[in-house]
């Protein structure tokens, strides 16, 4: 799945900030543009991971695919 990310250089440090507009709070950074892109890929994967939850007896859990 492809995600749009926004890269922004810091004029003082030369490092890069990066975030994914479709995933609120999903941000990262890197010393280079390439490192920032690697880091946001990992951040997106972590953002999308499902949490293990305890469900009451008799509850049914299903997964759905979107897109």
Secondary structure, 3 states (H helix, E strand, C coil): CCCCCEEEECCCCCCEEEECCCCCCCEEEECCHHHHHHHHHHHHHHHHCCCCCCCCCCCCCCCCCCC
